[in-house]
Amino acid sequence: MKKKSNIVELSLQELQARMKDITIAREVKDSEIDYSDIPKFSRKDLEKFVRTGRPLVGSSPRKAISIRIEEDVLMKLKKKAKKQGVAYQSLINEILKKAV
């Protein structure tokens, strides 16, 4: 972006980004990142941290997939899973595990 007195010149990419109200990302070098506000942790502190995210369930990690199921079948599975106190995806996994 160049500025001449009161005139601002934008590249086509900058103009399109402003019209879409988005920011143009630029590559940042590691040397440009300010880490000064991040507290320093000792090894003892780091050992106290707990893993977050989805817990491992079963003997092997699960893989996220997308499948199409008829709505009435899905509703029945969700209802059955709720009665059993499990997530419906876990119920589907158990049904498929028994079937194969």
Summary of the structure (lengths in Angstrom):
residues: 100
radius of gyration: 25.8
end to end distance: 60.7
largest distance: 73.8
contacts: 122
relative contact order: 0.06
helix: 43%
strand: 6%
